[in-house]
């Protein structure tokens, strides 16, 4: 499930468009706001009988979301750092919280950057569900979907079957994965 928090900071149409992009790929998406309590009941309902983990960058409001759906915990929250414009790592350790009987939520420390250095470049595309039906249709089995001829992913992007924004995200991540892979074997 993907939770877009702080939805009150953007136009409703912008939040809906972003959420629908991921819904169209099969993800459950909930837009939330701790200011307006948007999504509170939907998030509570989605967690019934589950163990969930809140993971994301520092400053996105993970602890504030816990406080919204289970106010008894009163977790410490912080403001964004004026100096760096990001969260200040208020949460320092993982806490598994029982929010209802048989319903748990782990609040985790934020991160400033993710690392995909465990991936081989050809494996990255498999992490994009929207690429799925096109992955085995490329002319070359070793296609990285970047500049190779006969690439079904690039064709799907040009035909509007795959979002250009998602494809650009893939290319950005591919660049990082390739660099990490090359650095590993230098």
Secondary structure, DSSP 8 states (H G I E B T S, - for coil): -EEE--GGGS-HHHHHHHHHHHHTTT--EEE-BTTTTBTHHHHHHHTTT-EEEE--BTTS-HHHHHHHH-GGG--------TTTSS------S-EEEEEETTEEEEE---BS----TTS-GGGGGGG-GGGGGGGGGSSSTT--SSS-TT-HHHHHHHTTSS-HHHHHHHHHHHHHHHHHHHHHT-
